[in-house]
Amino acid sequence: MCLAILLLVFGIIALAKGEFKITGGRKVKGDIGRVLGVLMIIGAGAPFITQYGGVIQIAVLILVIVIGLATSEKIDKVTGIESDMS
């Protein structure tokens, strides 16, 4: 049940913003982010449709991570720390 709630929350956020942060330094933007959001929302509802809902949720989670990592862009982080090379 906890996985369903997480998939639903992150799916709604990804669908609304069009962005999905995969790791600390990589994110998916645009249409692919929205598609992953829809996929997560559908995966969250799987336990209510079939008895194999937990397996489907784990498969959806793995699929979202793999597709997200394959299509993600690197995030440029501005640290604000200047290196003194003198």
DSSP file (Angstrom, degrees, kcal/mol; ACC not computed):
  #  RESIDUE AA STRUCTURE BP1 BP2  ACC     N-H-->O    O-->H-N    N-H-->O    O-->H-N    TCO  KAPPA ALPHA  PHI   PSI    X-CA   Y-CA   Z-CA
    1    1 A M     >        0   0    0      0, 0.0     4,-1.9     0, 0.0     5,-0.1   0.000 360.0 360.0 360.0 -35.1    0.0    0.0    0.0
    2    2 A C  H  >  +     0   0    0      1,-0.2     4,-2.3     2,-0.2     5,-0.2   0.897 360.0  51.4 -65.5 -40.1    2.9    2.3    0.7
    3    3 A L  H  > S+     0   0    0      1,-0.2     4,-2.7     2,-0.2    -1,-0.2   0.874 107.5  53.8 -64.2 -36.8    4.3    1.8   -2.7
    4    4 A A  H  > S+     0   0    0      2,-0.2     4,-2.2     1,-0.2    -1,-0.2   0.901 109.3  47.9 -63.8 -41.2    0.9    2.6   -4.3
    5    5 A I  H  X S+     0   0    0     -4,-1.9     4,-2.7     2,-0.2     5,-0.2   0.920 113.0  48.0 -66.7 -43.6    0.8    5.9   -2.4
    6    6 A L  H  X S+     0   0    0     -4,-2.3     4,-2.6     2,-0.2     5,-0.3   0.920 112.2  48.7 -63.3 -43.9    4.3    6.8   -3.4
    7    7 A L  H  X S+     0   0    0     -4,-2.7     4,-2.0     1,-0.2    -1,-0.2   0.905 113.3  48.4 -61.9 -40.9    3.7    6.0   -7.1
    8    8 A L  H  X S+     0   0    0     -4,-2.2     4,-2.3    -5,-0.2    -2,-0.2   0.933 113.8  45.0 -65.6 -46.5    0.5    8.0   -7.0
    9    9 A V  H  X S+     0   0    0     -4,-2.7     4,-2.2     1,-0.2    -2,-0.2   0.952 118.0  41.9 -64.3 -50.7    2.0   11.1   -5.4
   10   10 A F  H  X S+     0   0    0     -4,-2.6     4,-2.4     1,-0.2    -1,-0.2   0.832 113.5  55.0 -68.3 -30.1    5.1   11.1   -7.6
   11   11 A G  H  X S+     0   0    0     -4,-2.0     4,-2.3    -5,-0.3    -1,-0.2   0.914 108.9  46.6 -66.1 -43.5    3.0   10.3  -10.7
   12   12 A I  H  X S+     0   0    0     -4,-2.3     4,-2.4     2,-0.2     5,-0.2   0.907 113.6  48.8 -65.5 -41.6    0.7   13.3  -10.1
   13   13 A I  H  X S+     0   0    0     -4,-2.2     4,-2.7     2,-0.2     6,-0.4   0.927 113.1  46.9 -64.0 -44.7    3.7   15.6   -9.5
   14   14 A A  H  X S+     0   0    0     -4,-2.4     4,-1.9     1,-0.2    -2,-0.2   0.883 113.8  48.5 -65.3 -37.9    5.5   14.4  -12.7
   15   15 A L  H  < S+     0   0    0     -4,-2.3    -2,-0.2    -5,-0.2    -1,-0.2   0.899 115.7  43.2 -68.8 -40.6    2.3   14.7  -14.7
   16   16 A A  H  < S+     0   0    0     -4,-2.4    -2,-0.2    -5,-0.2    -1,-0.2   0.916 124.4  32.6 -72.8 -44.3    1.6   18.3  -13.4
   17   17 A K  H  < S-     0   0    0     -4,-2.7    13,-0.2     2,-0.2    -3,-0.2   0.764  93.0-133.8 -86.2 -26.3    5.1   19.7  -13.7
   18   18 A G  S  < S+     0   0    0     -4,-1.9    12,-1.4    -5,-0.4    15,-0.4   0.629  76.2  98.0  78.0  12.3    6.3   17.7  -16.7
   19   19 A E  E     -A   29   0A   0     -6,-0.4     2,-0.4    10,-0.2    -1,-0.3  -0.971  49.1-174.6-132.2 146.6    9.5   17.0  -14.7
   20   20 A F  E     -A   28   0A   0      8,-2.4     8,-3.0    -2,-0.3     2,-0.6  -0.933  19.4-141.1-144.2 119.6   10.6   14.0  -12.8
   21   21 A K  E     +A   27   0A   0     -2,-0.4     6,-0.3     6,-0.2     3,-0.1  -0.706  19.6 178.6 -84.4 116.6   13.8   13.9  -10.8
   22   22 A I        -     0   0    0      4,-1.4     2,-0.2    -2,-0.6     5,-0.2   0.934  67.5  -7.5 -83.6 -51.9   15.5   10.5  -11.1
   23   23 A T  S    S-     0   0    0      3,-1.6     3,-0.5    46,-0.0    -1,-0.2  -0.699  86.8 -84.1-130.6-174.9   18.6   11.1   -9.0
   24   24 A G  S    S+     0   0    0     -2,-0.2     3,-0.0     1,-0.2    -3,-0.0   0.766 128.7  30.0 -65.0 -24.9   20.2   14.1   -7.3
   25   25 A G  S    S+     0   0    0      1,-0.1    50,-2.9    49,-0.0     2,-0.4   0.343 114.8  61.3-118.0   5.9   21.9   15.1  -10.6
   26   26 A R  E     + B   0  74A   0     -3,-0.5    -3,-1.6    48,-0.2    -4,-1.4  -0.993  52.0 171.5-138.1 141.6   19.5   13.8  -13.3
   27   27 A K  E     -AB  21  73A   0     46,-2.2    46,-3.0    -2,-0.4     2,-0.4  -0.984  27.6-128.1-145.5 157.6   16.0   14.6  -14.2
   28   28 A V  E     -A   20   0A   0     -8,-3.0    -8,-2.4    -2,-0.3     2,-0.3  -0.888  30.8-169.9-105.0 134.5   13.5   13.8  -17.0
   29   29 A K  E >   +A   19   0A   0     -2,-0.4     3,-0.6    42,-0.3     4,-0.3  -0.862  38.8   2.1-124.5 157.5   11.7   16.8  -18.6
   30   30 A G  T 3> S-     0   0    0    -12,-1.4     4,-1.7    -2,-0.3     3,-0.3  -0.388 116.5  -7.8  80.6-145.0    8.9   17.3  -21.0
   31   31 A D  H 3> S+     0   0    0      1,-0.2     4,-2.5     2,-0.2    -1,-0.2   0.845 131.3  56.0 -62.9 -36.8    6.6   14.7  -22.6
   32   32 A I  H <> S+     0   0    0     -3,-0.6     4,-2.4     1,-0.2    -1,-0.2   0.889 106.0  52.2 -65.3 -37.8    8.7   11.8  -21.3
   33   33 A G  H  > S+     0   0    0    -15,-0.4     4,-1.8    -4,-0.3    -1,-0.2   0.894 110.9  47.4 -62.6 -40.3    8.3   13.1  -17.8
   34   34 A R  H  X S+     0   0    0     -4,-1.7     4,-2.4   -16,-0.3    -2,-0.2   0.889 110.1  52.2 -68.9 -38.9    4.5   13.2  -18.2
   35   35 A V  H  X S+     0   0    0     -4,-2.5     4,-2.4     1,-0.2    -2,-0.2   0.913 109.7  49.5 -62.9 -41.9    4.4    9.7  -19.7
   36   36 A L  H  X S+     0   0    0     -4,-2.4     4,-2.2     2,-0.2    -1,-0.2   0.872 109.1  53.6 -64.2 -35.6    6.3    8.4  -16.7
   37   37 A G  H  X S+     0   0    0     -4,-1.8     4,-2.1     2,-0.2    -2,-0.2   0.920 109.6  46.6 -63.0 -44.5    3.8   10.2  -14.5
   38   38 A V  H  X S+     0   0    0     -4,-2.4     4,-2.5     1,-0.2     5,-0.2   0.905 110.9  53.3 -63.7 -41.0    0.9    8.5  -16.2
   39   39 A L  H  X S+     0   0    0     -4,-2.4     4,-2.3     1,-0.2    -1,-0.2   0.893 109.3  48.6 -61.5 -40.2    2.7    5.2  -16.0
   40   40 A M  H  X S+     0   0    0     -4,-2.2     4,-1.8     2,-0.2    -1,-0.2   0.885 110.3  51.0 -67.7 -38.1    3.2    5.6  -12.2
   41   41 A I  H  X S+     0   0    0     -4,-2.1     4,-1.1     2,-0.2    -2,-0.2   0.914 111.6  47.4 -65.5 -42.3   -0.5    6.6  -11.7
   42   42 A I  H >< S+     0   0    0     -4,-2.5     3,-0.5     1,-0.2     4,-0.4   0.910 111.4  51.7 -64.0 -41.5   -1.6    3.5  -13.6
   43   43 A G  H >< S+     0   0    0     -4,-2.3     3,-0.9     1,-0.2    -1,-0.2   0.831 103.6  58.6 -64.0 -31.9    0.8    1.3  -11.6
   44   44 A A  H 3< S+     0   0    0     -4,-1.8    -1,-0.2     1,-0.2    -2,-0.2   0.814 106.2  48.6 -67.5 -29.0   -0.6    2.8   -8.4
   45   45 A G  T XX S+     0   0    0     -4,-1.1     3,-1.1    -3,-0.5     4,-0.5   0.489  84.1  95.9 -88.5  -2.6   -4.1    1.5   -9.3
   46   46 A A  H X> S+     0   0    0     -3,-0.9     4,-2.2    -4,-0.4     3,-1.3   0.845  75.1  59.2 -59.9 -39.1   -3.0   -2.0  -10.2
   47   47 A P  H 34 S+     0   0    0      0, 0.0    -1,-0.2     0, 0.0     6,-0.2   0.777 103.5  54.0 -63.8 -22.4   -3.7   -3.7   -6.8
   48   48 A F  H <4 S+     0   0    0     -3,-1.1    -2,-0.2    -4,-0.1     3,-0.1   0.635 114.1  41.0 -83.7 -13.5   -7.4   -2.6   -7.1
   49   49 A I  H << S+     0   0    0     -3,-1.3     2,-0.3    -4,-0.5    -3,-0.1   0.825 121.5  17.0-100.5 -41.2   -7.7   -4.3  -10.5
   50   50 A T    ><  -     0   0    0     -4,-2.2     3,-0.8     1,-0.0    -1,-0.2  -0.870  67.1-119.5-134.9 162.7   -5.8   -7.6  -10.2
   51   51 A Q  T 3  S+     0   0    0     -2,-0.3     3,-0.3     1,-0.2    -1,-0.0   0.620 110.5  63.4 -77.7 -11.8   -4.5   -9.9   -7.6
   52   52 A Y  T 3>  +     0   0    0      1,-0.2     4,-2.2    -6,-0.1    -1,-0.2  -0.048  65.4 124.4 -99.0  30.8   -0.9   -9.4   -8.9
   53   53 A G  H <>  +     0   0    0     -3,-0.8     4,-2.5     1,-0.2    -1,-0.2   0.855  68.4  53.4 -61.3 -39.1   -0.9   -5.7   -8.1
   54   54 A G  H  > S+     0   0    0     -3,-0.3     4,-2.1     2,-0.2    -1,-0.2   0.894 110.1  47.5 -65.0 -39.7    2.2   -5.8   -6.0
   55   55 A V  H  > S+     0   0    0      2,-0.2     4,-2.3     1,-0.2    -2,-0.2   0.906 112.3  49.8 -66.7 -41.4    4.2   -7.4   -8.8
   56   56 A I  H  X S+     0   0    0     -4,-2.2     4,-2.6     2,-0.2    -2,-0.2   0.897 109.3  52.4 -64.6 -40.2    2.9   -4.9  -11.3
   57   57 A Q  H  X S+     0   0    0     -4,-2.5     4,-2.5     2,-0.2    -2,-0.2   0.919 110.7  46.5 -62.8 -43.9    3.8   -2.0   -9.0
   58   58 A I  H  X S+     0   0    0     -4,-2.1     4,-2.3     2,-0.2    -1,-0.2   0.901 112.9  50.1 -65.6 -39.5    7.4   -3.3   -8.6
   59   59 A A  H  X S+     0   0    0     -4,-2.3     4,-2.5     2,-0.2    -2,-0.2   0.901 111.1  49.0 -64.4 -40.7    7.6   -3.8  -12.4
   60   60 A V  H  X S+     0   0    0     -4,-2.6     4,-2.7     2,-0.2    -2,-0.2   0.910 110.4  51.3 -64.5 -42.4    6.3   -0.3  -13.1
   61   61 A L  H  X S+     0   0    0     -4,-2.5     4,-2.1     2,-0.2    -2,-0.2   0.925 112.3  45.3 -61.0 -45.5    8.8    1.2  -10.6
   62   62 A I  H  X S+     0   0    0     -4,-2.3     4,-2.5     2,-0.2    -2,-0.2   0.911 113.4  50.7 -63.9 -42.4   11.7   -0.6  -12.2
   63   63 A L  H  X S+     0   0    0     -4,-2.5     4,-2.7     1,-0.2     5,-0.3   0.905 110.2  49.3 -63.0 -42.6   10.5    0.4  -15.7
   64   64 A V  H  X S+     0   0    0     -4,-2.7     4,-2.5     2,-0.2    -1,-0.2   0.905 112.3  48.5 -63.9 -41.6   10.2    4.0  -14.7
   65   65 A I  H  X S+     0   0    0     -4,-2.1     4,-2.5    -5,-0.2     5,-0.2   0.930 114.0  45.6 -65.2 -44.8   13.7    4.0  -13.2
   66   66 A V  H  X S+     0   0    0     -4,-2.5     4,-2.0     2,-0.2    -2,-0.2   0.943 117.2  43.0 -65.2 -48.2   15.2    2.4  -16.3
   67   67 A I  H  X S+     0   0    0     -4,-2.7     4,-1.7     1,-0.2    -1,-0.2   0.905 114.7  52.2 -64.7 -40.2   13.4    4.6  -18.8
   68   68 A G  H  X S+     0   0    0     -4,-2.5     4,-0.8    -5,-0.3    -2,-0.2   0.911 110.9  45.6 -62.6 -43.9   14.1    7.7  -16.6
   69   69 A L  H  < S+     0   0    0     -4,-2.5     3,-0.3     1,-0.2    -1,-0.2   0.855 112.6  51.9 -68.3 -33.6   17.8    7.0  -16.4
   70   70 A A  H  < S+     0   0    0     -4,-2.0    -1,-0.2    -5,-0.2    -2,-0.2   0.807 121.4  30.7 -72.3 -28.8   18.0    6.3  -20.2
   71   71 A T  H  < S+     0   0    0     -4,-1.7   -42,-0.3    -5,-0.1    -1,-0.2   0.305  93.7 119.2-113.2   8.5   16.3    9.5  -21.1
   72   72 A S     <  -     0   0    0     -4,-0.8     2,-0.3    -3,-0.3   -44,-0.2  -0.294  51.4-138.2 -80.1 160.9   17.4   11.9  -18.3
   73   73 A E  E     -B   27   0A   0    -46,-3.0   -46,-2.2    -2,-0.0     2,-0.3  -0.835  26.5-104.5-112.3 153.3   19.4   15.1  -18.6
   74   74 A K  E     -B   26   0A   0     -2,-0.3     2,-0.5   -48,-0.2   -48,-0.2  -0.587  31.0-131.4 -78.0 137.7   22.1   16.2  -16.3
   75   75 A I        -     0   0    0    -50,-2.9     2,-0.7    -2,-0.3    -1,-0.0  -0.774  13.9-134.8 -89.9 128.7   21.2   18.9  -13.8
   76   76 A D        -     0   0    0     -2,-0.5     2,-0.5     2,-0.0   -50,-0.0  -0.754  22.9-157.4 -84.4 116.8   23.6   21.8  -13.6
   77   77 A K        -     0   0    0     -2,-0.7     2,-0.7   -52,-0.0   -52,-0.0  -0.817   8.7-154.5 -98.5 132.5   24.2   22.6  -10.0
   78   78 A V        +     0   0    0     -2,-0.5    -2,-0.0     1,-0.1     0, 0.0  -0.913  13.8 179.6-103.4 109.3   25.4   26.0   -8.9
   79   79 A T        -     0   0    0     -2,-0.7    -1,-0.1     2,-0.2     3,-0.1   0.778  29.5-138.0 -84.3 -26.4   27.2   25.5   -5.7
   80   80 A G        +     0   0    0      1,-0.3     2,-0.6     0, 0.0    -1,-0.0   0.486  63.3 124.3  81.2   1.3   28.2   29.1   -5.1
   81   81 A I        -     0   0    0      2,-0.0     2,-0.4     0, 0.0    -1,-0.3  -0.859  49.5-153.2 -98.8 120.9   31.6   28.0   -3.9
   82   82 A E        -     0   0    0     -2,-0.6     2,-0.5    -3,-0.1     0, 0.0  -0.748  12.5-131.2 -93.0 137.4   34.4   29.5   -5.8
   83   83 A S        -     0   0    0     -2,-0.4     2,-0.8     2,-0.0    -1,-0.0  -0.758  12.8-142.4 -89.6 131.9   37.7   27.7   -6.0
   84   84 A D        +     0   0    0     -2,-0.5    -1,-0.0     1,-0.1    -2,-0.0  -0.831  24.0 173.6 -95.2 109.3   40.7   29.8   -5.1
   85   85 A M              0   0    0     -2,-0.8    -1,-0.1     1,-0.2    -2,-0.0   0.159 360.0 360.0-103.9  17.8   43.5   28.7   -7.5
   86   86 A S              0   0    0      0, 0.0    -1,-0.2     0, 0.0    -2,-0.0   0.468 360.0 360.0 -94.3 360.0   46.1   31.3   -6.5
